Amino acid sequence: QVIPTLGNGGGMLVVHIGPRKTATTYLQQNLYRNRAELLARGWLYPVLAINAQNAHHEVVASLAQIKAGKGRLATSIRKAGKKASESGANILISSENFRKWKAADFRILGERFGQSEIRLAYTLRDPVDRMVSLWGEAVKNGKAPSLPAFVRKQLADPLKSASLNPLIELRPILAEPGLQLRVLDYEALKRSKTDIYQAFGLHILGLDDLVPAKLTRSNESFPAGVLDYLRLLARTMDFDPSTAERLFWRQFLQCHSPAEIEAIAAAVGRSGAGETVRISREHAWYTALEEEIRQTIGSMIVPALPDDGPIFSRGMLDVESFDLDALAKNPEIGNLLDQSVRRMRAVGLPFKRSRLARAWRYLKRLVSV
């Protein structure tokens, strides 16, 4: 089930559509940093917007331009298609925000690139693990309910939850003529300790020896309890993600050292405000979803599924959750919170977000691959 490159002439558009919390940031960072090597080996990972970083979110946001075939982004897409044709290369783009598109939109995108074959790449992760990670992402962005409330909402009708059921996003794609789908098995890669960038190269691009870049920045995870501390901090500051200049968690990291974050985690842990949220993978909906996935997209999953045995894990997932009101009443947490609020309000934008840094990135991308 390895997808070979097309060789001279190109003609294939691969759109990596995520979803979120399946190592998309890591993949996009590697694809962007290794784009010169990828082009030499038959894959153009184009820079389509001056302000873009790693991914192609601006393509998603410019659907109206793409449909009309007019505008700055539409022009950039045509230029990229011409470059791919002249180089005998296929085209690869990536954004987890593509889940907002209708299936027919991808066919229009392929026409604008001038590519005759369109394949969508998706990553399949254990739905329970991914659900908890999606909650954590919402917390890091500065606004989220408690974990118990989030889990109850998703489990009220799990097969209709986009956080749990990947077929909600994939069925429209499967029904659209002219689109092909390949699904990378996140769980199989995790069990075999295979790097997902290398696996993406092998199973999606047909390149068997890609080497990951040495990344200096990642989508950090936090120790248990820190996410609820972030929820309390955001509530105390009345943080509004819609008007913020940067992501809440990155601002938090800028003014808290790793040792201080560990100290916060320890203080939250001994606060007495915690409870264990237990999420079962033994319910009938879970095994029914797994079987429907096997029947619907099993032949499209890479590496190939075994003939029998589960796709996902079994058993319970236990996650610690903390009550914000109880945390706020704890004197130790209160002192830490006061320090965090002062730091968060005092910290300025880092240099990389300054006008000078943006101008430098602009110049680099003008001559980018």
Disulfide bonds with the S-S distance in Angstrom:
none
